[in-house]
Amino acid sequence: MASLDQHRSRRVCWLLIGLWIVNLFDLIMTVLAHQHRLLDESNPIAARILPFGPGMLMTYKIALVAIGTVGLYTFRRKFIAEFASGALLLIYVFVAIRWKNCFDIYETTCVNLADLIDRSPPPGWSFF
């Protein structure tokens, strides 16, 4: 039984690492899309934080993922933590795929994507 717990614990750790990587990708894409005024944020909490600048959004998102990670890591030897970590990673992979599709659409529908990206950022968004 200890071996099963050890393997599950290791899998949860790898799933959490993957979750952090995909989450950071989502964060970067969100900041860039908002900075260049390509999209509006559909997450109501993040939408209220975005006007305060990218630093505040990054703080919110990293804190949220960190709190979730602590909970899942604490129960890493339980099946529910493994299931939840895998489910969350799968959801964020779908989000990453949507980001790719979104930028593919921009690329095919815009005459010149560089013109779209060269727009001036919103006030307080000269972070990148």
NULUM-768825 format. One line per field, with one value per residue: residue in one letter; residue number from 1; x, y, z of N, C-alpha, C in turn. Coordinates in nm, 2 decimals, decimal comma, m for minus. Layout:
<nodes>
aa	a;...
i	NUM;...
n_X	X;...
n_Y	Y;...
n_Z	Z;...
ca_X	X;...
ca_Y	Y;...
ca_Z	Z;...
c_X	X;...
c_Y	Y;...
c_Z	Z;...
</nodes>
This chain:
<nodes>
aa	m;a;s;l;d;q;h;r;s;r;r;v;c;w;l;l;i;g;l;w;i;v;n;l;f;d;l;i;m;t;v;l;a;h;q;h;r;l;l;d;e;s;n;p;i;a;a;r;i;l;p;f;g;p;g;m;l;m;t;y;k;i;a;l;v;a;i;g;t;v;g;l;y;t;f;r;r;k;f;i;a;e;f;a;s;g;a;l;l;l;i;y;v;f;v;a;i;r;w;k;n;c;f;d;i;y;e;t;t;c;v;n;l;a;d;l;i;d;r;s;p;p;p;g;w;s;f;f
i	1;2;3;4;5;6;7;8;9;10;11;12;13;14;15;16;17;18;19;20;21;22;23;24;25;26;27;28;29;30;31;32;33;34;35;36;37;38;39;40;41;42;43;44;45;46;47;48;49;50;51;52;53;54;55;56;57;58;59;60;61;62;63;64;65;66;67;68;69;70;71;72;73;74;75;76;77;78;79;80;81;82;83;84;85;86;87;88;89;90;91;92;93;94;95;96;97;98;99;100;101;102;103;104;105;106;107;108;109;110;111;112;113;114;115;116;117;118;119;120;121;122;123;124;125;126;127;128
n_X	0,08;0,20;0,37;0,19;0,08;0,32;0,37;0,14;0,17;0,39;0,29;0,09;0,25;0,39;0,17;0,09;0,31;0,29;0,04;0,11;0,28;0,11;m0,07;0,08;0,14;m0,13;m0,17;0,03;m0,06;m0,31;m0,24;m0,09;m0,29;m0,48;m0,32;m0,27;m0,52;m0,68;m0,86;m1,15;m1,17;m1,32;m1,35;m1,51;m1,39;m1,11;m1,15;m1,23;m0,99;m0,80;m0,80;m0,63;m0,37;m0,10;0,06;m0,10;m0,29;m0,12;m0,03;m0,28;m0,35;m0,13;m0,13;m0,38;m0,34;m0,13;m0,24;m0,43;m0,25;m0,12;m0,32;m0,38;m0,13;m0,10;m0,28;m0,18;m0,14;m0,39;m0,66;m0,84;m0,70;m0,52;m0,70;m0,83;m0,61;m0,54;m0,77;m0,79;m0,55;m0,62;m0,83;m0,70;m0,53;m0,71;m0,78;m0,54;m0,53;m0,75;m0,64;m0,44;m0,60;m0,74;m0,54;m0,47;m0,70;m0,70;m0,47;m0,54;m0,76;m0,69;m0,56;m0,30;m0,13;0,06;0,00;m0,22;m0,11;0,06;m0,08;m0,14;m0,09;m0,34;m0,39;m0,15;m0,05;0,21;0,38;0,51
n_Y	m0,12;0,12;0,17;0,22;0,46;0,61;0,62;0,74;0,99;1,09;1,11;1,30;1,52;1,56;1,62;1,86;2,02;2,03;2,16;2,41;2,50;2,52;2,69;2,93;2,98;3,04;3,27;3,45;3,47;3,58;3,83;3,94;3,94;4,12;4,34;4,41;4,46;4,26;4,08;4,06;3,99;3,71;3,59;3,69;3,78;3,81;4,00;4,23;4,28;4,33;4,61;4,72;4,66;4,45;4,34;4,32;4,13;3,91;3,86;3,79;3,56;3,39;3,36;3,23;2,99;2,89;2,86;2,66;2,46;2,40;2,28;2,05;1,93;1,87;1,67;1,47;1,19;1,08;0,96;1,14;1,38;1,32;1,28;1,53;1,70;1,59;1,64;1,93;1,99;1,89;2,06;2,31;2,25;2,24;2,51;2,62;2,52;2,65;2,91;2,89;2,84;3,08;3,27;3,17;3,22;3,50;3,54;3,45;3,61;3,87;4,14;4,22;4,10;4,22;4,49;4,48;4,39;4,60;4,80;5,05;4,98;4,94;5,21;5,21;4,96;4,91;4,71;4,48
n_Z	0,00;0,07;m0,14;m0,35;m0,26;m0,27;m0,54;m0,64;m0,51;m0,64;m0,90;m0,86;m0,79;m1,04;m1,20;m1,08;m1,14;m1,42;m1,43;m1,32;m1,53;m1,76;m1,66;m1,62;m1,89;m1,97;m1,82;m1,93;m2,19;m2,15;m2,04;m2,25;m2,46;m2,35;m2,32;m2,58;m2,66;m2,78;m2,68;m2,46;m2,11;m1,99;m1,74;m1,46;m1,22;m1,28;m1,48;m1,33;m1,20;m1,40;m1,49;m1,30;m1,38;m1,51;m1,31;m1,08;m1,18;m1,22;m0,96;m0,84;m0,99;m0,96;m0,68;m0,64;m0,78;m0,63;m0,37;m0,43;m0,51;m0,27;m0,12;m0,28;m0,29;m0,02;0,02;m0,15;m0,15;m0,17;m0,36;m0,45;m0,48;m0,68;m0,89;m0,90;m0,96;m1,21;m1,36;m1,34;m1,48;m1,73;m1,80;m1,82;m2,03;m2,24;m2,23;m2,31;m2,57;m2,68;m2,67;m2,86;m3,09;m3,10;m3,16;m3,40;m3,55;m3,54;m3,69;m3,94;m4,01;m3,99;m4,18;m4,15;m3,89;m3,74;m3,73;m3,57;m3,33;m3,27;m3,16;m2,91;m2,57;m2,30;m2,06;m1,80;m1,86;m1,96;m1,91;m2,04
ca_X	0,00;0,29;0,42;0,09;0,08;0,44;0,36;0,03;0,22;0,48;0,21;0,03;0,36;0,41;0,05;0,09;0,41;0,22;m0,06;0,18;0,33;0,00;m0,13;0,17;0,11;m0,25;m0,14;0,10;m0,16;m0,42;m0,18;m0,06;m0,41;m0,54;m0,23;m0,28;m0,66;m0,73;m0,98;m1,20;m1,16;m1,45;m1,35;m1,55;m1,29;m1,00;m1,19;m1,22;m0,85;m0,73;m0,77;m0,52;m0,24;m0,06;0,12;m0,21;m0,34;m0,02;m0,04;m0,40;m0,35;m0,02;m0,18;m0,48;m0,28;m0,05;m0,34;m0,48;m0,14;m0,09;m0,43;m0,37;m0,01;m0,12;m0,35;m0,12;m0,15;m0,53;m0,71;m0,91;m0,60;m0,48;m0,81;m0,85;m0,49;m0,55;m0,89;m0,75;m0,45;m0,69;m0,91;m0,61;m0,48;m0,81;m0,77;m0,42;m0,57;m0,83;m0,55;m0,38;m0,71;m0,77;m0,44;m0,48;m0,81;m0,65;m0,37;m0,61;m0,86;m0,63;m0,47;m0,16;m0,14;0,16;m0,08;m0,31;m0,02;0,13;m0,17;m0,08;m0,15;m0,42;m0,32;m0,09;m0,01;0,34;0,46;0,59
ca_Y	0,00;0,24;0,19;0,28;0,60;0,68;0,64;0,84;1,12;1,13;1,15;1,43;1,63;1,59;1,69;2,00;2,09;2,06;2,26;2,54;2,54;2,56;2,81;3,04;3,01;3,11;3,41;3,53;3,49;3,68;3,96;3,99;3,97;4,24;4,45;4,45;4,48;4,16;4,01;4,10;3,88;3,65;3,56;3,81;3,82;3,86;4,12;4,34;4,30;4,37;4,75;4,76;4,63;4,31;4,29;4,27;4,01;3,81;3,83;3,72;3,43;3,30;3,33;3,14;2,86;2,85;2,81;2,53;2,36;2,36;2,18;1,92;1,87;1,82;1,54;1,41;1,05;1,04;0,95;1,27;1,48;1,28;1,30;1,67;1,75;1,55;1,72;2,07;2,00;1,87;2,18;2,41;2,21;2,28;2,65;2,65;2,49;2,77;3,03;2,86;2,86;3,22;3,34;3,12;3,30;3,64;3,54;3,43;3,71;4,01;4,16;4,23;4,08;4,31;4,61;4,46;4,38;4,73;4,89;5,09;4,91;5,03;5,28;5,13;4,83;4,91;4,61;4,40
ca_Z	0,00;0,08;m0,28;m0,43;m0,21;m0,32;m0,69;m0,65;m0,46;m0,75;m1,01;m0,83;m0,81;m1,18;m1,25;m1,03;m1,22;m1,55;m1,41;m1,31;m1,66;m1,85;m1,60;m1,66;m2,03;m1,98;m1,77;m2,03;m2,31;m2,10;m2,03;m2,39;m2,53;m2,29;m2,34;m2,72;m2,68;m2,87;m2,62;m2,33;m2,02;m1,96;m1,60;m1,39;m1,11;m1,35;m1,55;m1,23;m1,16;m1,51;m1,50;m1,21;m1,44;m1,52;m1,19;m1,00;m1,23;m1,20;m0,82;m0,82;m1,05;m0,89;m0,54;m0,66;m0,81;m0,51;m0,27;m0,48;m0,51;m0,14;m0,09;m0,36;m0,24;0,12;0,01;m0,27;m0,14;m0,18;m0,50;m0,49;m0,52;m0,81;m0,98;m0,92;m1,03;m1,35;m1,42;m1,36;m1,59;m1,86;m1,83;m1,86;m2,16;m2,33;m2,24;m2,40;m2,71;m2,72;m2,70;m3,00;m3,19;m3,10;m3,23;m3,54;m3,61;m3,56;m3,80;m4,07;m4,04;m4,00;m4,30;m4,10;m3,75;m3,67;m3,71;m3,45;m3,21;m3,25;m3,09;m2,78;m2,46;m2,22;m1,96;m1,69;m1,91;m2,03;m1,83;m2,12
c_X	0,09;0,34;0,32;0,08;0,20;0,42;0,25;0,09;0,31;0,40;0,14;0,13;0,38;0,29;0,05;0,20;0,35;0,11;0,00;0,22;0,22;m0,07;m0,05;0,15;m0,02;m0,24;m0,07;0,01;m0,26;m0,36;m0,15;m0,19;m0,48;m0,45;m0,25;m0,43;m0,72;m0,85;m1,02;m1,20;m1,30;m1,47;m1,39;m1,45;m1,17;m1,03;m1,19;m1,08;m0,77;m0,70;m0,66;m0,38;m0,21;m0,01;0,01;m0,27;m0,25;m0,03;m0,16;m0,39;m0,24;m0,07;m0,29;m0,43;m0,20;m0,13;m0,39;m0,38;m0,11;m0,20;m0,41;m0,24;m0,02;m0,19;m0,30;m0,13;m0,29;m0,57;m0,77;m0,82;m0,55;m0,58;m0,83;m0,73;m0,50;m0,66;m0,85;m0,65;m0,52;m0,77;m0,82;m0,54;m0,58;m0,81;m0,65;m0,45;m0,66;m0,75;m0,49;m0,48;m0,74;m0,67;m0,43;m0,59;m0,77;m0,55;m0,44;m0,70;m0,81;m0,55;m0,33;m0,17;m0,04;0,09;m0,16;m0,22;0,04;0,04;m0,11;m0,16;m0,24;m0,34;m0,27;m0,04;0,12;0,44;0,56;0,65
c_Y	0,13;0,27;0,26;0,43;0,68;0,71;0,75;0,98;1,17;1,18;1,29;1,55;1,66;1,66;1,83;2,08;2,13;2,17;2,40;2,59;2,59;2,68;2,94;3,08;3,09;3,25;3,50;3,56;3,59;3,82;4,02;4,02;4,10;4,36;4,50;4,47;4,39;4,10;4,09;3,97;3,84;3,61;3,69;3,87;3,89;3,99;4,25;4,37;4,36;4,53;4,80;4,73;4,49;4,26;4,24;4,14;3,89;3,76;3,75;3,57;3,34;3,27;3,22;3,00;2,80;2,79;2,67;2,42;2,31;2,25;2,05;1,85;1,81;1,68;1,45;1,25;0,99;1,05;1,08;1,38;1,45;1,31;1,45;1,74;1,72;1,63;1,86;2,08;1,98;2,00;2,29;2,38;2,26;2,44;2,69;2,62;2,60;2,89;3,01;2,89;3,01;3,29;3,29;3,20;3,44;3,64;3,53;3,54;3,85;4,02;4,16;4,22;4,18;4,45;4,60;4,46;4,51;4,83;4,93;5,02;5,00;5,10;5,20;4,99;4,82;4,81;4,53;4,48
c_Z	0,00;m0,06;m0,36;m0,39;m0,27;m0,47;m0,71;m0,62;m0,57;m0,87;m0,98;m0,84;m0,95;m1,24;m1,21;m1,11;m1,36;m1,54;m1,39;m1,45;m1,75;m1,79;m1,63;m1,80;m2,04;m1,93;m1,87;m2,15;m2,27;m2,10;m2,17;m2,47;m2,48;m2,32;m2,49;m2,76;m2,78;m2,81;m2,50;m2,24;m1,98;m1,81;m1,53;m1,29;m1,18;m1,42;m1,46;m1,19;m1,27;m1,52;m1,41;m1,27;m1,44;m1,39;m1,09;m1,05;m1,21;m1,05;m0,79;m0,87;m0,99;m0,75;m0,55;m0,68;m0,70;m0,40;m0,31;m0,48;m0,37;m0,09;m0,16;m0,31;m0,10;0,11;m0,11;m0,26;m0,15;m0,33;m0,54;m0,54;m0,65;m0,92;m1,01;m0,99;m1,18;m1,43;m1,44;m1,47;m1,73;m1,90;m1,88;m2,00;m2,26;m2,34;m2,33;m2,54;m2,76;m2,75;m2,84;m3,11;m3,21;m3,18;m3,38;m3,62;m3,64;m3,68;m3,93;m4,11;m4,05;m4,12;m4,26;m3,94;m3,67;m3,64;m3,58;m3,32;m3,17;m3,18;m2,95;m2,67;m2,38;m2,11;m1,84;m1,73;m1,99;m1,96;m1,92;m2,23
</nodes>
